Amino acid sequence: MSHVLDEAIQVTAGPDGVFHATTHTAYANMVGPFGGVTAATVVNALQRHPEVLGEPLALTLNYVAPIADGDWDLQTEIVRTNRTNQHWILRIVQNGATVSTGTAVFGLHRPTWSSTEAQPPTVPPVEDVAVQDFPDFIAWARNYDKRFVVGGLADGASEDSTSTLWLRDQPERPLDYPALASIADTFYPRIFLRHGTYMPAGTITLTTYFHATPEELAAQGSAHVLATARGVRFGNGHYDQNGEIWSGRGADAILLATTHQLVYFKDPQ
């Protein structure tokens, strides 16, 4: 039996680097599909391209307009392939109109010196943190087991926009690059936490950097990841937020991905 995420990110390859996809009701958002599942679909398509080099290193998607329910096309172009990295230009088209643009970088993992300066948050074990659901009208959130340590959606207004939570696909699913791309967008808008209420808000552009190797993803399996995000600057109708996805807690935690997005918002009426 296939997992709902695999159903949602399914693509069919067409000629000239075009992939065909269809929205899935399980990942519906308040307006259009959940942006994370769109990112996951793009990663899945690029990994299936016959000329792809290596694994995803970076993905940027600019959400020009909401994707309507139904079919959409991903147009891909390889700009340049070097010895260790490959650069792509992307365009999502629906009914003849461009609804998203973007870029991607793929590449080969090579053994080199390494160091991670970022540190994971200090948190209790996942089994000591209660599951917290979102309201039913946020359909995509039902596909994740969410255990907030701080910054839950129901926590009320806060001067600190940080949310930290244990998170995994629901039902369980081994982590891979498409799933990691989707998880990177699971942080609800930071403006909700600052004001303690829902507000008109939406992602304009989302960038994710994939640090994990295939071996690290295989080792993660279907265990919870530790996810944390905070806003940076709010004002003039926009704000940005940073996020980190870790393999666990403590000294053995591995930074799997980092993400940064720009969000528009309107003050509540």
C-alpha positions in Angstrom: 0.0 0.0 0.0 1.5 3.4 -1.0 2.0 6.2 1.4 -0.2 9.3 1.0 2.9 11.4 0.4 4.1 9.2 -2.4 0.6 9.5 -4.0 0.7 13.3 -3.6 4.1 13.8 -5.2 3.6 11.3 -8.1 4.8 12.6 -11.5 4.7 11.5 -15.1 7.6 12.4 -17.3 6.8 14.0 -20.6 9.1 15.2 -23.5 11.6 18.1 -23.2 12.0 17.9 -19.4 8.4 18.4 -18.6 6.8 16.5 -15.7 3.0 16.2 -15.1 1.6 16.3 -11.6 -1.8 16.6 -9.9 -2.8 18.2 -6.6 -3.9 15.9 -3.7 -6.7 16.7 -1.3 -4.8 15.3 1.6 -2.3 18.2 1.3 -4.8 21.0 0.8 -4.0 24.3 2.5 -6.2 27.3 3.3 -5.5 28.6 -0.3 -4.2 26.1 -2.8 -2.0 23.1 -1.9 0.5 23.1 1.0 3.7 24.6 -0.4 5.8 21.9 1.1 4.2 19.1 -1.0 4.8 21.2 -4.1 8.4 21.4 -3.2 8.5 17.7 -2.5 6.9 17.0 -5.9 9.6 19.1 -7.6 12.4 17.3 -5.9 10.8 13.9 -6.8 10.6 14.9 -10.4 14.2 16.2 -10.6 15.5 13.0 -9.0 13.8 11.1 -11.8 15.2 13.2 -14.6 17.5 11.0 -16.8 20.3 13.6 -16.8 20.3 14.5 -13.0 23.6 14.6 -11.3 23.8 13.5 -7.7 21.4 14.5 -5.0 19.5 17.8 -4.2 21.6 20.4 -2.5 19.3 23.5 -2.8 15.8 24.3 -3.9 14.2 27.7 -4.3 10.5 28.1 -5.2 8.8 31.4 -5.8 5.0 31.0 -5.2 3.7 33.4 -7.9 0.1 32.4 -7.5 -1.9 29.6 -5.8 -2.1 26.3 -7.7 -5.7 25.4 -8.3 -6.9 21.9 -7.6 -6.1 19.7 -10.6 -3.2 19.0 -13.0 -0.1 21.1 -13.3 3.2 20.9 -15.3 6.8 21.3 -14.1 9.0 22.6 -16.8 12.7 22.0 -16.2 15.9 23.2 -17.8 19.5 22.2 -17.0 21.5 25.4 -17.2 24.9 23.9 -16.5 26.4 20.6 -15.3 29.9 20.8 -13.7 32.0 18.0 -12.3 30.3 18.1 -8.9 27.2 20.2 -9.2 24.3 20.9 -11.6 22.1 24.0 -11.9 18.4 24.0 -12.9 15.8 26.6 -13.8 12.2 25.6 -13.0 8.7 26.8 -13.9 5.3 25.4 -12.8 2.5 26.1 -15.3 -1.2 25.4 -14.9 -3.8 26.1 -17.6 -1.2 28.1 -19.6 -0.3 30.4 -16.7 2.9 30.4 -14.6 2.1 29.8 -10.9 5.7 29.2 -9.6 9.2 29.8 -10.7 12.4 28.5 -9.1 15.9 27.1 -9.2 17.6 24.0 -8.0 21.1 22.8 -7.4 22.0 19.1 -7.4 25.5 17.7 -6.7 27.7 14.9 -5.6 28.7 14.4 -2.0 32.5 14.2 -1.6 34.4 13.3 1.6 35.9 16.5 3.0 36.6 18.2 6.3 33.3 19.0 8.0 32.0 21.0 11.0 28.5 22.1 12.1 28.5 25.4 14.0 24.8 25.4 14.6 23.5 23.6 17.7 20.2 21.7 18.1 17.7 23.0 20.7 17.7 21.4 24.1 14.5 19.4 24.3 12.9 16.5 26.2 12.7 13.1 24.5 9.9 12.8 21.9 8.0 10.3 24.0 7.7 12.9 26.8 6.0 15.5 24.5 2.3 15.4 23.7 0.9 15.3 20.2 -0.7 18.6 19.2 -3.2 18.7 16.3 -4.1 21.7 14.1 -7.6 22.7 13.2 -9.4 20.4 10.8 -9.4 23.1 8.0 -5.6 22.8 7.7 -5.8 19.5 5.9 -2.1 19.0 5.2 -1.2 19.1 8.9 -3.0 15.8 9.5 -0.2 14.1 7.6 2.3 14.9 10.4 2.8 13.8 14.0 3.5 17.1 15.6 4.8 17.4 19.2 5.6 21.0 20.1 8.1 21.7 22.8 7.6 25.5 22.5 5.6 27.7 20.1 2.5 25.6 19.4 -0.3 27.0 17.3 -2.6 27.2 20.4 -0.1 28.8 22.7 -1.3 32.3 22.3 0.6 35.5 21.6 4.3 35.5 22.2 7.2 38.0 22.0 9.3 35.1 20.8 8.4 33.6 17.4 10.3 30.4 18.0 8.6 27.0 17.5 10.5 23.8 18.3 8.8 20.4 17.8 9.3 16.8 17.2 7.9 15.9 13.8 7.4 13.0 11.4 5.2 11.8 8.6 1.9 10.3 9.6 1.6 7.3 8.9 5.3 6.7 9.4 7.5 6.9 6.3 11.3 6.6 5.9 12.8 10.0 5.4 14.0 10.9 1.9 14.7 14.1 0.0 11.1 14.8 -1.1 9.9 14.2 2.4 12.6 16.5 3.8 11.6 19.2 1.3 8.1 19.0 2.5 9.0 19.0 6.2 11.0 22.2 5.7 7.8 24.1 5.0 5.8 22.6 7.9 6.4 25.6 10.2 3.1 27.6 10.4 3.5 31.4 9.8 5.5 33.0 12.6 3.1 36.0 12.5 0.4 33.7 14.0 2.6 33.1 17.1 3.5 36.7 17.5 -0.1 37.9 17.5 -1.7 34.7 18.9 -4.3 34.7 16.1 -4.7 33.6 12.5 -3.9 36.4 10.0 -3.8 36.6 6.2 -0.3 35.3 5.4 1.4 33.2 2.7 4.9 32.2 1.6 6.3 34.2 -1.3 9.6 32.4 -1.7 11.0 29.4 0.0 14.6 28.1 -0.1 15.8 24.9 1.4 19.4 23.6 1.7 19.8 19.9 1.9 22.8 19.0 4.1 21.9 15.3 4.6 23.6 12.6 2.7 21.7 9.6 1.4 23.3 7.5 4.1 22.2 9.9 6.9 18.6 9.8 5.5 18.7 6.0 5.5 19.9 6.0 9.1 17.1 8.4 10.1 14.5 6.0 8.9 11.0 6.9 10.0 12.0 8.4 13.4 10.9 11.9 14.4 13.1 14.8 13.3 13.6 17.8 15.5 12.4 21.0 13.8 12.9 24.6 15.0 12.1 28.0 13.3 11.9 31.6 14.2 11.1 34.9 12.5 13.8 37.4 11.8 12.2 40.8 10.9 8.6 41.7 10.7 7.2 44.8 9.0 6.0 46.5 5.9 3.8 43.6 5.0 6.5 41.0 5.0 8.7 39.0 7.3 11.3 36.2 6.9 11.9 33.1 9.0 14.7 30.6 9.4 14.3 26.9 10.1 16.5 23.9 10.9 15.7 20.2 10.7 17.8 17.9 12.9 18.1 14.2 13.1 17.6 14.1 16.9 18.9 15.8 20.0 22.1 16.1 21.9 25.7 15.5 20.8 24.7 12.9 18.2 22.2 15.2 16.3 22.9 15.8 12.6 21.7 18.9 10.8 19.7 17.5 7.9 18.4 20.7 6.3 18.1 24.5 6.8 15.4 26.7 5.3 14.6 30.3 4.8 11.4 31.9 3.5 9.8 35.3 2.9 6.2 35.6 3.9 3.6 38.3 3.2 1.0 39.2 5.8 -1.8 41.6 6.4 -2.8 43.0 9.8 -6.0 41.4 11.2 -9.1 43.5 10.5 
